[in-house]
Each structure stands twice: as C-alpha cells, then as structure tokens.
Amino acid sequence: MTISARNKISDDSAPGLTPETAPIIVVIAGEPVAKARPRATRKGFVYTPAHLRKYEAHGRLAAQLAMGDRPPIEVPVRLELVAELPIPASWSARKRSRAVAGDLLPTSRPDVDNYIKAGLDCLSEIVVRDDSQIVEITARKKFNLTPKLVMTVFPLDAGCSNSGDAKVTS
C-alpha cells in the first residue's frame, strides 16, 4: 500500500487560492477498506478488526502528509470522496473495459457509507479539528485499474455555529 498527498498551490494553476482556502487532497493507494462493525469476544471485550486498524493508520499517515505543517482546518468543510475499487480478475476483457469506461458501476457490498466512515476516521484531528465540521459530503464508488480512496476536503467560507466566531450577516 502506498500513500500520496497533494496540496501544492502553483501560482498559475489556482489564482486566488491561499494555503488556508486550498482544497486538501488525501489519497490512500490500494484497495479501499470499508469501516467494519466492532467485534466482540465471548467475554465482552470489543475491538476493531486488525485489517481496519492497519488501513486507518495508513489513512492517517496520508492525511498528515497532505497537511504538511498546517494545523487542522477550523471552519466548516465539504468532502468529496471517491472509492476507486479494483476490477475483478475473473471478468472478461469486454466487461473490464466497460468497467474502466464507467459503463459498469460497483453495486455490491460494502456500501458507500462504510467507505465514508473509514475516510472520516482518517481525517479527524489531522485535516479537520473534528468530523462534525463536515457539513456536506459527496461520495461515490467506481472501478479503476489502480484502486485507491481519494478524499478532497474543501474549506468553506463560513464560521462554526458552536464556536464564538460564527459569521453574522446583517
């Protein structure tokens, strides 16, 4: 599993963007892992499955790389999440090409909301102070030759309602 992050702002590609207003892009390479239910032992001990703990650790590292030395975002944000899933090797070449073109979409489990939950756990306290700041989410699943989870966080020009700096309009 490899990790990459993009948050560079070039003068010619994004006029008017500052490091505070630029979107943060967190990419976790490898097959996306959906949030699993906590497991319990017979004695009642509750734990998170190991494969999910490992994936979330990779996600937190990717978030840290994307943020660099920036502090967590303190304003409301919009999140765009794309779970790019691997194409089954058993599919025919024709079916695989339809999947790459977007003519076939993954409608099997896990559900897209479980990818959202895993992604939010990776962003919380690193990219955003708290995941309650996420006020809008767009998420989708699609097939890709290189599976990965891509999360783009857009800071919004608004204040938080639960802090003293809420924007007031006259």
C-alpha positions as CSV (number, residue, x, y, z in Angstrom):
1,M,0.0,0.0,0.0
2,T,1.4,3.4,-0.9
3,I,0.4,6.8,0.3
4,S,0.4,10.0,-1.6
5,A,-0.8,13.5,-0.8
6,R,-1.4,16.6,-2.9
7,N,-1.9,20.1,-1.6
8,K,0.6,22.2,-3.6
9,I,-0.7,25.5,-4.9
10,S,1.0,26.8,-8.0
11,D,0.6,30.5,-9.0
12,D,-0.7,29.7,-12.5
13,S,-3.0,26.8,-11.7
14,A,-5.1,28.2,-8.9
15,P,-5.4,32.0,-8.9
16,G,-6.8,33.4,-5.7
17,L,-6.2,30.3,-3.6
18,T,-4.2,30.6,-0.4
19,P,-2.9,27.7,1.7
20,E,-5.9,28.3,4.1
21,T,-8.5,28.1,1.3
22,A,-6.9,25.5,-0.9
23,P,-8.5,22.1,-1.0
24,I,-6.6,19.2,0.7
25,I,-6.4,16.0,-1.3
26,V,-5.7,12.8,0.6
27,V,-5.0,9.7,-1.5
28,I,-4.8,6.2,0.2
29,A,-3.5,3.9,-2.5
30,G,-4.5,0.3,-2.6
31,E,-7.9,-1.3,-2.3
32,P,-10.2,0.8,-0.1
33,V,-11.3,-0.8,3.1
34,A,-14.8,0.0,4.4
35,K,-15.5,0.6,8.1
36,A,-16.4,-2.7,9.7
37,R,-18.5,-3.3,12.8
38,P,-16.6,-3.6,16.0
39,R,-16.1,-7.3,17.0
40,A,-16.7,-8.7,20.5
41,T,-15.1,-11.6,22.3
42,R,-17.1,-14.1,24.4
43,K,-16.0,-12.2,27.5
44,G,-17.4,-8.9,26.1
45,F,-14.2,-7.3,25.0
46,V,-14.9,-5.1,22.0
47,Y,-12.2,-4.5,19.4
48,T,-11.7,-3.1,15.8
49,P,-10.6,-5.8,13.3
50,A,-6.8,-5.7,12.5
51,H,-7.2,-5.0,8.8
52,L,-9.2,-1.9,9.5
53,R,-6.8,-0.6,12.1
54,K,-3.9,-1.0,9.6
55,Y,-5.9,0.8,6.9
56,E,-6.9,3.7,9.2
57,A,-3.2,4.0,10.2
58,H,-2.2,4.3,6.5
59,G,-5.1,6.9,6.1
60,R,-3.9,9.0,9.0
61,L,-0.3,9.0,7.6
62,A,-1.7,10.1,4.2
63,A,-3.6,12.9,5.9
64,Q,-0.5,14.0,7.8
65,L,1.5,14.1,4.5
66,A,-1.3,16.1,2.8
67,M,-1.4,18.7,5.6
68,G,2.3,19.2,6.0
69,D,2.8,21.7,8.8
70,R,-0.7,23.1,8.5
71,P,-2.9,22.9,11.6
72,P,-6.2,21.2,11.3
73,I,-8.9,23.2,9.5
74,E,-11.2,25.1,11.9
75,V,-14.0,26.1,9.6
76,P,-16.9,24.0,8.1
77,V,-15.8,21.9,5.1
78,R,-17.2,20.0,2.1
79,L,-15.8,16.5,1.5
80,E,-15.7,14.7,-1.9
81,L,-14.8,11.0,-1.5
82,V,-14.2,8.6,-4.4
83,A,-13.7,4.9,-3.6
84,E,-11.9,3.5,-6.7
85,L,-12.3,-0.3,-6.5
86,P,-10.4,-3.0,-8.3
87,I,-11.9,-4.7,-11.3
88,P,-12.4,-8.4,-10.6
89,A,-9.7,-10.5,-12.4
90,S,-12.4,-13.1,-13.3
91,W,-14.2,-10.6,-15.6
92,S,-13.9,-10.8,-19.4
93,A,-11.8,-8.2,-21.2
94,R,-15.1,-6.7,-22.6
95,K,-16.6,-6.4,-19.1
96,R,-13.4,-5.0,-17.8
97,S,-13.2,-2.3,-20.4
98,R,-16.9,-1.4,-19.7
99,A,-15.9,-1.0,-16.0
100,V,-12.9,1.2,-16.8
101,A,-15.1,3.4,-19.1
102,G,-17.7,3.8,-16.3
103,D,-20.4,1.9,-18.1
104,L,-20.4,-0.7,-15.2
105,L,-20.5,0.6,-11.6
106,P,-19.9,-1.4,-8.4
107,T,-23.3,-2.0,-6.8
108,S,-22.1,-4.8,-4.5
109,R,-21.2,-4.5,-0.8
110,P,-19.6,-2.8,1.0
111,D,-21.9,0.2,1.0
112,V,-20.5,3.6,0.1
113,D,-21.4,4.9,3.6
114,N,-19.0,2.5,5.1
115,Y,-16.2,3.9,3.0
116,I,-17.2,7.4,4.2
117,K,-17.0,6.3,7.8
118,A,-13.5,4.9,7.3
119,G,-12.4,8.0,5.5
120,L,-13.7,10.4,8.2
121,D,-11.8,8.5,10.8
122,C,-8.6,9.1,8.9
123,L,-9.3,12.9,8.6
124,S,-10.5,13.7,12.1
125,E,-8.0,15.7,14.2
126,I,-5.5,15.8,11.3
127,V,-7.2,17.5,8.4
128,V,-10.2,18.8,10.3
129,R,-10.4,19.5,14.0
130,D,-13.5,17.3,14.3
131,D,-15.5,15.4,11.8
132,S,-18.6,17.4,12.9
133,Q,-17.2,20.3,10.8
134,I,-18.0,18.3,7.6
135,V,-21.3,19.8,6.5
136,E,-21.5,18.4,3.0
137,I,-20.4,15.1,1.6
138,T,-20.4,13.8,-2.0
139,A,-19.3,10.1,-2.3
140,R,-19.2,7.5,-5.0
141,K,-17.8,4.1,-5.9
142,K,-16.3,3.3,-9.2
143,F,-14.0,0.8,-10.8
144,N,-10.4,1.7,-11.6
145,L,-7.3,-0.2,-12.7
146,T,-5.4,1.3,-9.7
147,P,-7.6,1.1,-6.7
148,K,-7.5,3.9,-4.1
149,L,-9.6,6.1,-1.8
150,V,-9.4,9.8,-2.8
151,M,-10.7,12.4,-0.3
152,T,-10.8,16.1,-1.3
153,V,-11.6,18.5,1.6
154,F,-12.7,22.0,0.6
155,P,-12.7,24.6,3.4
156,L,-15.9,26.7,3.3
157,D,-16.1,30.5,3.8
158,A,-18.3,30.2,7.0
159,G,-18.0,30.1,10.7
160,C,-18.8,27.2,13.0
161,S,-22.1,27.5,14.9
162,N,-20.7,26.0,18.1
163,S,-17.8,28.5,18.5
164,G,-17.7,32.2,19.2
165,D,-16.6,33.1,15.7
166,A,-19.9,32.3,13.8
167,K,-20.4,34.6,10.9
168,V,-23.2,37.1,11.4
169,T,-24.9,38.6,8.4
170,S,-26.8,41.9,8.6
